[in-house]
Amino acid sequence: MISRRVWVSLMGAAGLASASSGALAQETVKIGMILPLTGPFTPIGKQVEAGAKLYLSQIGGVVAGKKIEIVLRDDGGVPDATKRIATELVVNEKVNVLAGFGLTPLAMATAPIATQSKTPLVVMAAGTTAIVDASPFIARTSFTQAQSAATIADWAAKNGIKKVVTLVTDYAPGIDSEKFFSEPFKAAGGEVLAQLRAPLQNPDYAPFLQRVIDAKPDAIFVFVPAGVGAALMKQYVERGMDKSGIRLIGPGDITDDDLLNGYGDSALGVVTAHLYSANHPSAANKAYVEAFKKANNMRPNFMSLGGYDGMRLITEALKKTNGATDGPGLIAAMKGMSWESPRGPISIDPDTRDIVQNIYIRKVEKVDGELYNVEFETYPSVKDPARKK
């Protein structure tokens, strides 16, 4: 840990501005990637890292005549560590871009550093709406929680689900999910019987699930961070809820592709709304899944696409600037960019710098002996519903 005096010194505007301008002359473009690679959120970090490195390997690691170097750091999912690491990357490593950020508090902790140093920050994982508003130098290639939550609310209201209990992790993305499911669901005539929130660290879902059983809803809407859904699913099955008639719905974090096969047949039939499935039926995705499995010996999930498309956003912006790495120029180049991702068509909204993408309704089914989220309905080009007036 660094002292408060050293921290204030590092955070000085002159120091950060000097670090940023000094990076302009580099022939190597440095991307400081900060991810949780240890601790409970390790699966998020590993997927984002793998996706980013796969894209870089596919383009040969050189853009606009400049070598692209990833400077990888582990923050363990702790905001104070993220902030310290980001400062060190900008001041000492002279990175041109900051990227990664597995959770909302980690991205928010770094936003002032991006602003002060004029360093573009590409959010590849965290999903709270407010993140991109925290700095004019932030762009996002992952998702917003509202995109999936509002979509599954619309689908549920149209498909016989009238009474729901919500259960979310008690931090910003969970609260976003709760809000942007509940509001449209109630507006469509549905009833939210209870809104339950579980702690982010070391949650025990058992008492919350018992309250769901007692309330006797048609469905439980669940949001938990990617990579930790297995604990909730295990307790859901232990209480026989998979056979009770209480349907499990939510954004796709709960049926994460990376963990889905470990759930067993109890996950069959779970319906979610999300931005990506490893089973997405496109040629681009089939090639992506094959390359990802070959490189990493695991199935890609939606977090991997945040890294893969995030690296594409950075490198395509560098092409547009002919390799110039000044922060304002790079972030301007990112606005309005669009392409065909393995997840489907995506774009960066030129006004908000946030991602616009398809959201798919999926059901867990067996395909060739493995569990997959099989898409059966598409909501095209979904902007963040949290921004609608």
C-alpha positions in Angstrom: 0.0 0.0 0.0 1.2 3.6 -0.6 0.9 6.4 1.9 -1.7 9.1 1.6 1.0 11.7 0.8 2.4 9.6 -2.0 -1.1 8.9 -3.3 -2.0 12.6 -3.4 1.3 13.3 -5.2 0.6 10.6 -7.8 -2.9 12.0 -8.3 -1.6 15.5 -8.9 -3.0 16.9 -12.2 0.4 17.9 -13.4 1.8 14.4 -12.8 -1.0 12.6 -14.6 -1.1 15.1 -17.5 2.6 14.7 -17.9 2.4 10.9 -17.9 -0.4 11.0 -20.5 1.4 13.4 -22.9 4.7 11.5 -22.5 3.0 8.4 -23.8 2.3 10.1 -27.1 5.7 9.5 -28.4 5.8 5.8 -27.8 6.0 3.3 -30.7 4.4 0.7 -28.4 0.8 1.4 -27.4 0.2 0.2 -23.9 -3.1 -1.0 -22.6 -3.3 -1.2 -18.8 -5.8 -4.0 -18.1 -7.1 -4.2 -14.5 -9.1 -7.3 -13.7 -10.0 -9.5 -10.7 -7.7 -12.5 -11.3 -7.9 -13.7 -7.7 -10.7 -13.9 -5.2 -14.4 -14.6 -5.7 -14.7 -12.8 -9.0 -11.8 -14.6 -10.7 -14.0 -16.2 -13.4 -14.9 -12.7 -14.6 -11.3 -11.6 -14.9 -10.2 -14.8 -16.6 -12.9 -14.6 -19.3 -12.2 -10.9 -20.1 -8.5 -11.5 -20.2 -8.9 -14.5 -22.5 -11.2 -12.6 -24.9 -8.9 -9.6 -25.1 -5.8 -11.6 -25.7 -7.5 -13.8 -28.4 -8.5 -10.7 -30.4 -5.0 -9.3 -30.1 -3.5 -12.6 -31.3 -5.9 -12.7 -34.3 -4.7 -9.3 -35.6 -1.1 -10.1 -35.0 -0.6 -7.6 -32.1 0.3 -4.6 -34.4 -2.0 -1.7 -35.4 -1.2 1.4 -37.4 2.4 0.4 -37.4 2.5 0.2 -33.6 2.9 -2.8 -31.3 0.0 -3.3 -28.9 1.1 -4.4 -25.4 -1.2 -5.4 -22.6 0.0 -4.5 -19.1 -2.1 -6.8 -16.9 -2.8 -6.2 -13.2 -4.9 -8.1 -10.7 -7.0 -5.9 -8.3 -8.6 -8.9 -6.5 -12.0 -7.1 -6.9 -11.0 -4.4 -4.3 -11.7 -0.8 -5.3 -8.9 0.7 -3.3 -6.5 -1.6 -5.1 -8.0 -0.8 -8.5 -7.5 3.0 -7.9 -3.9 2.5 -6.8 -3.1 0.2 -9.7 -4.7 2.6 -12.2 -2.6 5.5 -10.9 0.6 3.5 -11.1 -0.2 2.4 -14.7 -0.8 5.9 -15.9 2.1 7.6 -14.0 4.8 4.9 -14.0 3.9 2.6 -16.9 2.6 5.4 -19.1 -0.3 3.4 -20.5 -2.3 4.9 -23.3 -5.6 3.2 -22.4 -7.1 1.7 -19.3 -9.3 -1.3 -19.7 -11.0 -4.2 -17.9 -12.9 -3.5 -14.7 -14.8 -6.6 -13.5 -17.3 -4.8 -11.2 -19.0 -1.5 -11.0 -17.1 -0.2 -7.8 -13.8 -0.9 -9.6 -14.7 1.1 -12.7 -16.2 4.0 -10.6 -13.0 4.2 -8.5 -10.9 4.7 -11.6 -13.1 7.2 -13.4 -11.5 10.3 -11.8 -8.1 9.1 -12.9 -9.3 8.7 -16.5 -10.7 12.2 -16.5 -7.7 13.9 -14.9 -5.1 12.2 -17.1 -7.4 12.2 -20.2 -6.8 8.5 -20.6 -9.5 6.5 -22.4 -11.0 3.8 -20.2 -12.8 0.9 -21.8 -15.2 -0.9 -19.5 -15.2 -4.6 -20.6 -17.3 -6.1 -17.8 -19.1 -3.8 -15.3 -22.7 -3.1 -16.1 -24.2 -0.2 -14.1 -25.6 2.6 -16.2 -23.9 5.4 -14.3 -20.4 4.2 -15.1 -20.1 5.9 -18.5 -21.4 9.1 -17.0 -18.6 9.2 -14.5 -16.0 10.4 -17.0 -16.1 11.7 -20.6 -13.2 9.3 -21.3 -15.2 6.1 -20.6 -16.6 3.8 -23.3 -18.2 0.4 -22.7 -18.2 -2.9 -24.7 -19.9 -5.1 -22.1 -23.6 -4.4 -21.4 -25.9 -2.6 -19.0 -27.9 -4.5 -16.5 -31.0 -2.6 -17.6 -30.7 -4.0 -21.1 -31.4 -7.6 -20.0 -33.6 -6.8 -17.0 -36.1 -4.7 -18.9 -36.1 -7.3 -21.7 -36.9 -10.3 -19.5 -39.6 -8.1 -17.8 -41.3 -7.5 -21.1 -41.1 -11.2 -22.1 -42.3 -12.4 -18.7 -45.4 -10.2 -18.7 -46.3 -11.5 -22.2 -45.8 -15.1 -21.2 -48.1 -15.8 -18.3 -45.9 -14.7 -15.4 -48.0 -12.5 -13.2 -46.4 -12.5 -9.7 -42.7 -12.3 -9.1 -40.2 -12.0 -6.2 -36.9 -10.4 -7.1 -33.6 -11.5 -5.5 -30.5 -9.4 -6.4 -27.1 -8.9 -5.1 -27.0 -5.7 -3.0 -24.7 -3.4 -5.1 -25.3 -1.1 -8.0 -25.8 -3.6 -10.8 -28.2 -5.6 -8.7 -30.2 -2.5 -7.8 -30.3 -1.5 -11.5 -31.5 -5.0 -12.3 -34.2 -4.8 -9.6 -35.4 -1.4 -10.8 -35.4 -2.1 -14.5 -37.2 -5.4 -14.1 -39.8 -4.3 -11.6 -40.9 -1.0 -13.2 -41.7 -2.3 -16.7 -43.1 -5.6 -15.2 -45.5 -3.7 -13.0 -46.4 -1.3 -15.8 -47.4 -4.3 -17.9 -49.8 -5.5 -15.1 -47.5 -7.7 -13.2 -47.1 -7.8 -9.4 -43.8 -7.8 -7.5 -44.5 -9.5 -4.2 -41.1 -8.7 -2.6 -37.7 -7.3 -3.4 -34.9 -9.2 -1.7 -31.2 -8.2 -1.7 -28.3 -10.5 -0.7 -24.9 -9.2 0.3 -22.1 -9.0 -2.3 -19.5 -10.8 -0.2 -20.0 -14.4 1.0 -23.8 -14.5 0.5 -26.0 -17.3 1.9 -29.1 -17.5 -0.3 -31.0 -20.0 1.9 -33.0 -17.5 4.0 -33.9 -15.5 0.9 -35.0 -18.5 -1.1 -37.2 -19.6 1.9 -38.9 -16.2 1.7 -39.5 -16.8 -2.0 -41.1 -20.2 -1.3 -43.3 -18.7 1.4 -44.5 -15.9 -1.0 -45.6 -18.5 -3.7 -44.8 -16.4 -6.8 -45.1 -17.6 -10.4 -41.4 -16.9 -10.8 -38.3 -15.6 -9.0 -36.2 -13.0 -10.9 -32.5 -13.3 -10.0 -29.4 -11.3 -10.5 -26.1 -12.3 -9.1 -22.6 -11.4 -10.5 -21.2 -13.6 -13.2 -19.2 -16.5 -11.9 -21.1 -16.9 -8.6 -24.4 -18.2 -9.8 -23.5 -21.8 -9.0 -24.0 -21.2 -5.2 -27.5 -19.8 -5.7 -28.5 -22.6 -8.2 -27.3 -25.2 -5.8 -29.5 -23.9 -3.0 -32.4 -23.4 -5.4 -32.2 -27.1 -6.2 -31.6 -28.3 -2.6 -34.9 -26.7 -1.7 -36.7 -28.4 -4.5 -37.6 -25.1 -6.1 -36.8 -26.5 -9.6 -39.8 -28.8 -9.1 -42.1 -26.5 -7.2 -43.5 -24.6 -10.1 -41.7 -21.4 -9.2 -39.9 -20.5 -12.4 -36.4 -19.0 -12.4 -35.9 -16.0 -14.7 -33.4 -13.2 -15.0 -30.5 -11.8 -16.9 -28.0 -14.4 -18.2 -25.5 -14.1 -15.4 -27.4 -16.9 -13.6 -26.9 -19.3 -16.4 -23.3 -18.3 -17.3 -22.0 -20.3 -20.2 -18.7 -20.9 -18.3 -20.4 -22.6 -15.4 -23.6 -24.0 -17.0 -22.6 -27.6 -17.5 -21.8 -27.9 -13.8 -25.4 -27.1 -12.8 -26.7 -30.4 -14.1 -30.2 -31.1 -15.5 -31.8 -28.9 -12.8 -31.0 -25.9 -15.0 -33.0 -27.2 -17.9 -35.8 -24.9 -18.9 -34.5 -21.8 -17.1 -35.3 -18.7 -19.2 -33.0 -15.7 -19.3 -32.5 -12.5 -21.3 -28.9 -11.7 -22.3 -26.5 -10.4 -24.9 -24.6 -13.6 -25.7 -24.8 -17.4 -25.7 -21.9 -19.7 -26.7 -24.7 -21.4 -28.8 -25.4 -18.2 -30.8 -26.1 -19.4 -34.3 -23.8 -17.4 -36.5 -20.7 -18.2 -38.5 -18.7 -15.5 -36.6 -19.6 -17.0 -33.2 -18.9 -20.6 -34.3 -15.4 -19.5 -35.3 -15.0 -17.5 -32.1 -16.0 -20.4 -29.8 -13.7 -22.8 -31.6 -10.7 -20.4 -31.4 -11.5 -19.5 -27.8 -11.7 -23.2 -26.7 -8.5 -24.0 -28.5 -6.6 -21.1 -26.8 -8.1 -21.4 -23.3 -9.5 -24.9 -22.9 -12.8 -23.5 -21.7 -16.1 -22.3 -23.1 -16.4 -18.5 -23.7 -19.1 -16.6 -21.8 -20.5 -13.1 -22.2 -17.6 -11.6 -20.2 -15.2 -12.8 -22.8 -17.0 -10.8 -25.4 -16.5 -7.7 -23.4 -12.7 -8.2 -23.6 -12.7 -9.4 -27.2 -14.9 -6.5 -28.5 -13.2 -4.1 -26.2 -9.8 -4.8 -27.7 -11.4 -4.4 -31.2 -12.8 -1.0 -30.2 -9.3 0.2 -29.0 -7.5 -1.1 -32.1 -10.0 0.2 -34.6 -9.9 3.6 -32.9 -6.1 3.5 -33.3 -6.6 2.8 -37.0 -8.9 5.8 -37.3 -6.3 8.1 -35.6 -3.4 6.6 -37.7 -1.8 5.4 -34.4 -2.1 8.7 -32.5 -2.7 8.0 -28.9 -3.9 11.3 -27.4 -6.9 10.5 -25.2 -9.5 13.0 -26.7 -8.7 11.8 -30.2 -9.0 8.1 -29.3 -12.3 8.5 -27.4 -13.7 10.6 -30.2 -12.8 7.8 -32.7 -14.6 5.2 -30.6 -17.9 7.1 -30.7 -20.4 5.7 -33.3 -18.2 2.7 -34.2 -20.1 -0.4 -35.2 -19.3 -4.0 -36.3 -20.5 -7.6 -36.3 -19.4 -9.3 -33.1 -19.7 -13.0 -32.3 -22.7 -11.9 -30.2 -24.3 -10.2 -33.2 -24.3 -6.6 -34.4 -23.1 -4.0 -31.9 -22.3 -0.3 -31.9 -21.0 2.4 -29.5 -23.7 5.1 -29.1 -22.0 8.4 -30.2 -23.9 10.4 -27.5 -23.5 8.1 -24.5 -20.4 6.1 -25.4 -22.4 3.0 -24.2 -23.0 -0.2 -26.1 -26.1 -0.9 -28.3 -26.7 -4.6 -28.9 -29.3 -7.3 -29.4 -30.7 -8.9 -26.3 -31.8 -12.5 -26.7 -34.4 -14.6 -24.8 -32.8 -18.0 -24.2 -33.8 -21.3 -22.6 -31.4 -23.8 -21.1 -31.5 -27.0 -23.3 -29.2 -29.9 -24.0 -27.3 -29.8 -27.3 -25.1 -32.7 -28.2 -25.0 -33.8 -24.5 -24.1 -30.3 -23.1 -26.1 -27.6 -21.6 -26.5 -24.4 -23.6 -28.6 -21.2 -23.5 -30.5 -21.7 -26.7 -31.9 -18.4 -28.1 -35.5 -18.3 -29.3 -36.4 -14.6 -29.5 -34.4 -11.5 -30.3 -34.9 -7.9 -29.2 -32.8 -6.0 -31.7 -30.5 -3.0 -31.2 -31.3 -2.4 -27.5 -30.0 0.8 -26.0 -29.8 1.2 -22.3 -33.4 1.5 -21.1 -32.2 3.4 -18.1 -31.7 6.4 -20.4 -35.1 6.5 -21.9 -37.2 9.4 -20.7 
